[in-house]
Amino acid sequence: MLFNSYPFILLFLPIVLAGYFWLGRHSNLTPVIWLALASLAFYAIGSWQFSGLLLLSIAFNYGVGHLLIVAKLGASQRKAVLALGVAGDLLVLGIFKYAGFVTENLNALFGTHAAVHILLPVGISFYTFTQIAFLVDAWRGRVAAYALPHYALFVTYFPHLIAGPILHHKDMIPQFEREETKRPDGHLMLCGVIIFAIGLFKKTCLADGIQPLVALAFEARSPSFDQAWCGALAYTFQLYFDFSGYSDMAIGISLMFGIFLPVNFNSPYKATSIVDFWRRWHMTLSQFLRDYLYIPLGGNRRGRVLRYVNLMITMLLGGLWHGAAWTFVVWGALHGAYLCVNHAFNALVPGVPGVLAQPVRIAGAVLTFLAVVVAWVFFRAASMEWALRVLHAMADPSNIVFDREEIAALVLIAVYAALVWLAPNTQALMGYDHDNRRVGEALRAGRMRPLVLYGTSLVLAFGLLGIQSHSEFIYFRF
């Protein structure tokens, strides 16, 4: 089921909200069970054949976590249990996500013709990483004993289940346990609707609206210089508003239940360096890779050379997490190389004179954006051959067409660029503060409330009118 669908907005969400708060009048645990069951139903509607796999994953990880938290095991036994849990998770992820990729490469290497066709379970990357973090923290002694309904809801919570963010147990489960989240809060409900409306507009009007221009680069056999750049920039902004829209909608839906989700998207194209970009783009994945891969590999504690090696390993695996294809490996390698260059530059040029600070920031922002656009070509292309074809066209200014179609495309892209760089993001607009559990404080004063309500109604109307028959979020495939 999609957030940007009429059945979800008009049927599923109102029923789940009503049941959650009605049950919350009588019990603290029953609403948790209701929401967990509703989340499983949400998943089953779109991927019923993998519902059993999701339940098995929850049972397996909860059991392993229970051993690590409660059982009195020795150090070596605890390591063995952790290894069993993580290996089990990665084995399942590897079979469903990478078996076909490995088989294709073995066929190319040995000239064989084996065929493996396995359907990828929706959301498997997200719920796998969420539970791996839980097991590692349980092994480190940082996890309290949680009841099974709360853990099941933590994994299946439908606002995050399909495309993130990657949740952390110590942030989410305590919220599920609190009694006050089981009672409707009018302010949080209003803020949730506003944020959801903004996200819906971003997805159905902005992301879906620019999607046809992507074909200029990624579906043309021989794109010209201007077509390649228009298509690459169109995809850059499509992905931005698609992922930003999903992140907003997830936060908005969750706020309606009184639950604060972590921010996963914070104006990444305003970044002035690649390091800054990864603090703003898919923030929960960046934190996971840092805390559970980069730092365990040694981080920056073993010298500069090994730091760069660790960065490359982390980003290569981060690329593979996004998809089982060499294009994603190259995308990860590019960002790993970008990060190494960024850190090397910071080490060689530790300070910039005050008079040059602003020009350097502007130059950094431009270079960062161009580097990100080049990397997105591999992220979007169907094959390495197609990615190189687009990049070759982008580097050949002698082949310019510039007909009316490209001029109109450039005007539209300029509008999107203005929205990205000049407009405030949703967190700033709504004063969303995940850490302190605050949102929309300016609305409480009341003076701007009518104007905000009129604006929200208009944005929501455009978002609803823009809904297409079936338009998945790009991150669903990961």
MIZA-402540 format. One line per field, with one value per residue (C-alpha): residue in three letters; x, y, z. Coordinates in Angstrom, 1 decimal. Each point is the difference from the previous one (the first is absolute). Layout:
BEGIN
resn c(Ala	...)
xx c(X	...)
yy c(Y	...)
zz c(Z	...)
***
This chain:
BEGIN
resn c(Met	Leu	Phe	Asn	Ser	Tyr	Pro	Phe	Ile	Leu	Leu	Phe	Leu	Pro	Ile	Val	Leu	Ala	Gly	Tyr	Phe	Trp	Leu	Gly	Arg	His	Ser	Asn	Leu	Thr	Pro	Val	Ile	Trp	Leu	Ala	Leu	Ala	Ser	Leu	Ala	Phe	Tyr	Ala	Ile	Gly	Ser	Trp	Gln	Phe	Ser	Gly	Leu	Leu	Leu	Leu	Ser	Ile	Ala	Phe	Asn	Tyr	Gly	Val	Gly	His	Leu	Leu	Ile	Val	Ala	Lys	Leu	Gly	Ala	Ser	Gln	Arg	Lys	Ala	Val	Leu	Ala	Leu	Gly	Val	Ala	Gly	Asp	Leu	Leu	Val	Leu	Gly	Ile	Phe	Lys	Tyr	Ala	Gly	Phe	Val	Thr	Glu	Asn	Leu	Asn	Ala	Leu	Phe	Gly	Thr	His	Ala	Ala	Val	His	Ile	Leu	Leu	Pro	Val	Gly	Ile	Ser	Phe	Tyr	Thr	Phe	Thr	Gln	Ile	Ala	Phe	Leu	Val	Asp	Ala	Trp	Arg	Gly	Arg	Val	Ala	Ala	Tyr	Ala	Leu	Pro	His	Tyr	Ala	Leu	Phe	Val	Thr	Tyr	Phe	Pro	His	Leu	Ile	Ala	Gly	Pro	Ile	Leu	His	His	Lys	Asp	Met	Ile	Pro	Gln	Phe	Glu	Arg	Glu	Glu	Thr	Lys	Arg	Pro	Asp	Gly	His	Leu	Met	Leu	Cys	Gly	Val	Ile	Ile	Phe	Ala	Ile	Gly	Leu	Phe	Lys	Lys	Thr	Cys	Leu	Ala	Asp	Gly	Ile	Gln	Pro	Leu	Val	Ala	Leu	Ala	Phe	Glu	Ala	Arg	Ser	Pro	Ser	Phe	Asp	Gln	Ala	Trp	Cys	Gly	Ala	Leu	Ala	Tyr	Thr	Phe	Gln	Leu	Tyr	Phe	Asp	Phe	Ser	Gly	Tyr	Ser	Asp	Met	Ala	Ile	Gly	Ile	Ser	Leu	Met	Phe	Gly	Ile	Phe	Leu	Pro	Val	Asn	Phe	Asn	Ser	Pro	Tyr	Lys	Ala	Thr	Ser	Ile	Val	Asp	Phe	Trp	Arg	Arg	Trp	His	Met	Thr	Leu	Ser	Gln	Phe	Leu	Arg	Asp	Tyr	Leu	Tyr	Ile	Pro	Leu	Gly	Gly	Asn	Arg	Arg	Gly	Arg	Val	Leu	Arg	Tyr	Val	Asn	Leu	Met	Ile	Thr	Met	Leu	Leu	Gly	Gly	Leu	Trp	His	Gly	Ala	Ala	Trp	Thr	Phe	Val	Val	Trp	Gly	Ala	Leu	His	Gly	Ala	Tyr	Leu	Cys	Val	Asn	His	Ala	Phe	Asn	Ala	Leu	Val	Pro	Gly	Val	Pro	Gly	Val	Leu	Ala	Gln	Pro	Val	Arg	Ile	Ala	Gly	Ala	Val	Leu	Thr	Phe	Leu	Ala	Val	Val	Val	Ala	Trp	Val	Phe	Phe	Arg	Ala	Ala	Ser	Met	Glu	Trp	Ala	Leu	Arg	Val	Leu	His	Ala	Met	Ala	Asp	Pro	Ser	Asn	Ile	Val	Phe	Asp	Arg	Glu	Glu	Ile	Ala	Ala	Leu	Val	Leu	Ile	Ala	Val	Tyr	Ala	Ala	Leu	Val	Trp	Leu	Ala	Pro	Asn	Thr	Gln	Ala	Leu	Met	Gly	Tyr	Asp	His	Asp	Asn	Arg	Arg	Val	Gly	Glu	Ala	Leu	Arg	Ala	Gly	Arg	Met	Arg	Pro	Leu	Val	Leu	Tyr	Gly	Thr	Ser	Leu	Val	Leu	Ala	Phe	Gly	Leu	Leu	Gly	Ile	Gln	Ser	His	Ser	Glu	Phe	Ile	Tyr	Phe	Arg	Phe)
xx c(0.0	1.2	-0.2	-0.9	-3.2	-3.6	-0.6	2.8	-1.1	-3.7	-0.4	3.0	1.5	-3.3	-1.0	3.4	0.0	-3.5	0.7	3.3	-1.4	-3.3	2.0	2.3	-2.9	-0.1	3.5	3.7	1.0	-3.0	0.6	3.6	-1.3	-2.6	2.6	2.4	-2.8	-1.0	3.6	0.2	-3.3	1.5	3.0	-2.1	-2.2	3.0	2.2	-2.2	2.4	2.8	-2.0	1.1	3.7	-0.5	-1.6	2.8	2.5	-1.6	-0.3	3.7	1.4	-2.1	1.1	3.7	-0.4	-1.7	3.0	2.4	-2.0	-1.3	2.0	3.1	2.6	3.7	1.8	0.8	-3.5	-1.4	2.2	-1.1	-3.7	0.6	1.8	-2.8	-2.6	1.8	1.0	-3.6	-1.2	2.7	-0.5	-3.7	0.7	2.7	-2.1	-2.9	1.9	3.3	-0.4	-1.0	2.9	2.6	-1.4	0.2	3.6	1.0	-1.7	2.0	3.2	-0.3	-2.3	-2.8	-3.7	-1.5	-3.1	-1.2	-3.2	-0.9	-2.6	1.4	-2.2	-1.0	1.8	2.3	3.1	-1.6	-1.4	3.2	2.3	-2.4	0.3	3.7	0.5	-2.3	2.1	3.3	-1.2	-1.4	3.5	1.5	-2.4	-1.9	-3.4	-2.7	-2.3	-2.9	-3.4	-0.6	-3.0	2.2	2.9	-2.3	-1.4	3.5	0.9	-3.3	-1.1	-1.6	1.1	3.6	-0.3	0.1	2.7	1.4	1.2	2.1	-1.3	1.9	-1.5	0.9	-1.7	-3.2	-1.0	-0.1	-2.5	-2.1	0.0	-1.2	-3.7	-0.3	0.6	-3.2	-2.1	-0.8	1.9	-1.7	3.1	2.1	-2.8	-0.2	3.8	0.0	-2.7	2.0	3.3	-1.8	-1.6	3.4	1.5	-2.9	0.3	3.8	-0.6	-3.1	0.6	3.7	1.7	-2.5	-0.3	3.6	0.4	-0.7	3.1	2.2	-0.6	2.0	3.2	-0.9	-2.2	1.5	2.5	2.3	-0.8	1.4	2.0	-3.1	-2.2	2.5	0.3	-3.8	-0.7	2.7	-1.1	-3.7	0.8	2.0	-3.0	-2.5	1.9	0.3	-3.7	-1.0	2.1	-0.7	-3.7	0.1	1.9	-2.5	-2.9	1.5	0.6	-3.5	-1.8	2.0	-0.7	-3.7	0.6	2.0	3.3	3.1	2.1	3.6	0.8	1.3	0.4	1.3	0.5	3.0	0.5	0.8	3.1	3.3	2.0	-0.5	0.5	-2.8	-2.1	0.1	-1.1	-3.1	-0.9	-1.6	1.3	-1.0	1.8	3.1	-0.2	-0.4	3.0	2.1	-1.0	-0.2	2.5	2.5	0.8	0.2	2.4	2.3	-1.4	2.7	1.9	2.7	1.5	-1.0	0.6	-2.2	-2.6	-0.3	-0.2	-2.7	-1.9	0.2	-1.2	-2.9	-1.2	0.5	-2.2	-2.4	-0.3	-0.7	-2.6	-1.9	0.0	1.5	1.7	3.4	-1.5	-0.7	3.5	1.5	-2.4	1.3	3.6	-0.4	-1.4	2.7	2.6	-1.7	0.1	3.7	0.8	-2.2	1.8	3.4	-0.7	-1.2	3.3	2.2	-2.0	-1.2	-1.1	-1.2	0.5	-3.2	-0.2	0.0	-2.4	-3.2	1.5	1.5	-3.4	-1.7	2.7	-0.3	-3.8	0.3	2.7	-1.9	-3.2	1.7	1.8	-3.3	-1.7	2.8	-0.4	-3.8	0.5	1.3	-2.8	-2.7	1.5	-1.2	3.5	3.7	-0.1	-3.0	1.6	3.2	-2.1	-1.7	3.2	1.7	-2.8	0.2	3.7	-0.5	-1.2	0.5	-3.2	-2.7	-3.6	-1.9	-3.4	-3.2	-0.3	3.4	-0.6	-3.3	1.8	2.7	-2.7	-1.7	3.3	0.8	-3.3	0.9	3.5	-1.5	-2.2	2.9	2.4	-2.2	-3.0	0.1	-0.2	-2.9	1.8	0.8	-3.5	-1.7	2.6	0.3	2.4	0.3	2.4	-2.2	-3.3	-1.3	-1.7	-2.0	0.5	-0.8	-3.5	-0.9	0.0	-3.0	0.7	1.2	-2.2	-2.8	2.6	1.8	-3.2	-1.0	3.4	0.0	-3.4	1.3	3.2	-2.0	-2.5	2.8	1.7	-3.2	-0.8	3.5	-0.3	0.6	-1.3	3.2	3.1	2.5	2.6	3.5	1.4	-2.6	2.4	2.7)
yy c(0.0	3.5	3.1	1.9	-2.0	0.6	-3.3	0.8	3.7	-0.5	-3.4	-1.7	3.0	1.2	-3.5	-0.7	3.4	-0.4	-3.6	1.1	2.8	-1.8	-2.9	2.4	1.1	-3.4	-1.4	0.8	-3.2	-0.7	3.1	-1.3	-3.4	1.7	2.2	-2.9	-2.1	3.0	0.4	-3.7	0.5	3.0	-2.1	-3.0	2.1	0.7	-3.0	-2.8	-2.7	1.3	0.7	-3.4	0.9	3.3	-1.9	-2.6	2.8	1.7	-3.3	-0.9	3.3	0.4	-3.4	0.7	3.4	-1.6	-2.4	2.9	2.2	-2.6	-3.2	-0.1	-0.9	0.2	2.5	-2.6	-1.3	3.5	0.6	-3.3	0.9	3.4	-1.5	-2.5	2.8	2.3	-2.8	-1.2	3.5	0.5	-3.5	0.7	3.5	-1.5	-2.7	2.2	3.0	-1.2	-3.6	1.1	2.5	-2.5	-2.6	2.5	0.8	-3.7	-0.6	2.8	-1.3	-3.7	0.1	-1.9	0.7	-0.6	2.1	1.2	2.1	0.9	2.7	2.7	0.4	3.7	1.7	-2.9	2.2	2.4	-2.6	-2.0	2.9	1.1	-3.4	-0.4	3.3	-1.4	-3.2	1.9	2.3	-2.9	-1.6	3.2	0.1	3.1	-1.6	-0.5	-3.0	0.9	-1.7	-1.8	2.2	3.2	-1.7	-1.2	3.5	1.5	-2.2	0.2	3.5	0.9	3.6	-1.2	-3.7	0.5	2.6	1.1	1.7	-2.7	0.2	-0.4	-2.0	2.5	2.8	-1.8	-2.7	2.5	2.0	-3.0	-0.8	3.4	0.4	3.5	-1.1	-2.0	3.1	2.3	3.3	2.6	2.0	-3.0	-1.1	3.3	0.2	-3.5	0.8	3.1	-1.9	-2.9	2.5	1.6	-3.5	-1.1	3.2	-0.6	-3.6	0.3	3.5	0.6	-3.4	-1.6	3.3	0.1	-3.7	0.1	2.2	-2.8	-1.9	2.7	-1.6	-3.5	-1.2	1.7	-2.2	3.0	2.9	3.4	2.2	1.9	-3.0	-1.9	2.9	0.7	-3.7	-0.3	3.2	-1.1	-3.3	1.9	2.0	-2.8	-2.2	3.0	0.7	-3.7	-0.8	3.2	-0.5	-3.5	1.2	2.8	-2.3	-2.6	2.7	1.5	-3.4	-0.9	3.4	-0.8	-2.9	2.2	-1.6	1.9	-1.6	1.0	2.5	-1.8	2.8	3.5	2.1	-2.1	2.1	3.0	-1.9	1.7	-3.2	-3.7	-0.5	2.5	-1.8	-3.3	1.8	1.1	-2.8	-3.2	1.0	-3.2	-2.2	2.2	-0.4	-3.8	-0.3	2.2	-1.7	-3.6	-0.2	2.9	0.3	-3.9	-0.1	2.4	3.4	2.6	-1.5	-1.8	2.6	1.9	-2.7	-2.5	2.7	0.3	-3.8	-0.1	2.8	-1.9	-3.3	1.7	1.9	-3.0	-2.1	3.0	0.0	-3.8	0.5	2.2	-2.6	-3.2	1.5	1.3	3.4	0.2	-1.2	2.8	2.5	-1.1	0.1	3.5	1.3	-1.9	1.8	3.3	-0.4	-0.9	3.1	2.1	-1.2	0.3	3.6	0.8	-1.5	2.0	3.3	0.1	3.7	2.5	3.8	1.8	2.1	-3.2	-2.0	0.8	-0.5	-3.3	-1.1	0.9	-1.8	-3.0	-0.1	0.1	-2.7	-2.2	0.3	-0.8	-3.0	-1.2	0.4	-2.0	-2.8	0.0	-1.0	-3.4	-0.2	0.4	-1.7	-3.5	-1.1	1.1	0.4	2.4	2.0	0.5	1.0	2.7	1.3	0.1	2.1	2.3	0.5	0.8	3.6	-0.2	-2.0	2.4	-0.1	2.5	-0.2	1.2	-3.1	0.5	3.8	-0.8	-2.7	2.4	2.5	-2.7	-1.2	3.6	0.2	-3.2	1.3	3.1	-2.0	-2.2	2.8	2.9	-1.5	-1.1	-3.7	-1.6	-0.3	3.7	0.9	-2.0	0.3	-3.7	-1.0	-3.7	0.1	2.1	-1.3	3.4	1.1	2.9	2.2	3.1	-1.4	0.0	3.8	0.0	3.1	-1.8	-3.1	0.9	0.8	-3.3	-2.0	1.6	-0.6	-3.6	-0.6	1.3	-2.1	-3.1	0.5	0.3	-3.0	-2.1	1.1	-0.9	-3.6	-2.4	-3.5	-1.5	2.0	-1.7	1.8	-0.5	-1.4	-2.8	-2.0	0.0)
zz c(0.0	-0.9	2.2	-3.2	-0.7	0.7	1.8	2.5	0.5	0.1	1.5	1.6	1.9	1.5	1.2	1.6	1.7	1.4	1.2	1.6	2.1	0.8	1.4	1.8	2.2	1.6	-0.1	-0.5	-1.8	-2.2	-2.3	-0.5	-1.1	-2.2	-1.7	-0.5	-1.6	-2.2	-1.0	-1.0	-2.0	-1.7	-1.0	-1.1	-2.2	-2.3	0.7	1.5	-1.2	2.2	3.2	1.4	-0.6	1.9	2.9	0.1	-0.1	3.0	2.0	-0.8	1.0	3.0	1.2	-0.6	1.7	2.9	0.5	-0.2	2.5	2.5	-0.1	2.1	-2.6	-0.1	-2.2	-2.7	0.0	-0.3	-3.1	-1.5	0.5	-1.5	-3.0	-0.5	0.1	-2.4	-2.3	-0.2	-0.9	-2.6	-1.5	-0.6	-1.4	-2.1	-1.5	-0.9	-1.1	-1.4	-1.2	-3.5	-0.1	1.1	-2.5	-2.9	0.8	0.3	-3.3	-1.6	1.6	-0.8	-3.1	1.7	-0.4	3.4	0.8	3.4	0.2	3.5	0.7	2.4	3.2	0.4	2.9	0.7	0.1	2.5	2.5	-0.3	0.9	2.7	1.7	-0.5	2.0	2.7	0.3	0.1	2.7	1.9	-0.1	1.2	2.9	-1.1	-0.4	2.7	-0.1	-2.2	-0.3	-3.2	-1.2	0.4	-1.8	-2.8	-0.4	0.0	-3.0	-1.9	0.7	-3.3	-0.4	-0.3	-1.1	-3.8	-0.6	3.3	2.1	1.6	3.6	3.3	2.8	2.8	-1.9	-1.0	2.5	3.0	-2.1	-0.6	3.7	1.2	0.9	-1.3	-3.6	0.2	0.4	-3.0	0.1	-2.2	-0.5	-1.1	-2.2	-1.8	-0.4	-1.3	-2.7	-1.0	-0.4	-1.8	-2.4	-0.8	-0.6	-2.2	-2.1	-0.4	-1.2	-2.2	-1.5	0.1	-0.2	-2.3	-1.9	-1.1	-0.6	-3.8	-0.5	1.4	-3.2	-2.0	1.4	1.2	-2.8	-3.1	-1.9	-0.9	2.3	-1.0	2.5	1.0	0.2	2.2	2.4	0.1	0.6	2.7	1.8	-0.3	1.7	2.6	1.0	-0.5	2.5	2.4	0.1	-0.1	3.0	1.8	-0.6	1.4	3.1	0.6	-0.4	2.4	2.6	-0.5	0.3	3.1	1.7	-0.4	2.4	2.3	-1.0	-1.1	-2.8	-0.5	-2.7	-3.1	-2.5	0.6	-3.2	-1.3	-3.1	2.2	1.2	-0.4	0.0	-0.5	3.7	0.6	-2.7	1.9	3.2	-1.9	-2.4	1.3	3.4	1.8	-2.5	0.4	3.8	-0.4	-2.3	2.3	3.3	-1.1	-2.9	-0.3	3.8	0.5	-2.9	1.8	-1.2	0.1	3.0	-1.9	-2.2	-3.1	-2.5	1.8	0.5	-3.7	-0.5	2.6	-1.7	-3.3	1.4	1.8	-3.1	-2.3	2.4	0.2	-3.8	0.0	2.7	-2.5	-2.7	-1.4	-3.1	-1.0	-0.6	3.8	0.8	-2.2	1.6	3.5	-1.2	-1.4	3.3	1.9	-2.2	0.5	3.8	-0.1	-2.1	2.3	3.2	-1.7	-1.0	3.6	1.3	-2.5	0.2	3.7	-0.1	-2.5	0.4	1.0	-3.1	-2.1	2.1	-1.9	-3.5	1.1	1.4	-3.3	-2.0	2.3	-0.4	-3.9	-0.1	2.4	-2.0	-3.3	1.6	1.3	-3.4	-1.7	2.6	-0.5	-3.6	1.1	2.7	-2.7	-3.1	-0.9	-0.7	0.1	-3.8	0.2	2.8	-1.9	-3.1	2.0	1.6	-3.4	-1.3	3.0	-0.7	-3.7	-0.5	-3.7	-0.4	1.0	-1.3	2.2	-1.6	1.7	2.1	1.6	0.6	1.8	1.9	1.2	1.1	2.1	1.4	1.0	1.9	1.9	0.7	1.5	2.3	1.1	0.8	0.9	1.8	3.7	0.5	1.9	3.3	0.0	-1.2	2.7	2.8	0.2	2.8	0.3	3.0	2.2	-1.4	-1.1	-3.2	-1.3	3.1	-2.2	-0.7	3.7	0.0	-2.4	-2.0	-3.1	0.6	-2.6	-2.7	0.7	-0.2	-3.3	-1.4	1.2	-1.5	-3.4	0.1	1.1	-2.8	-2.6	1.5	-0.2	-3.5	-1.1	1.1	-2.9	-0.2	1.2	0.7	2.4	1.9	-1.4	3.2	0.0	-2.1	2.7)
***
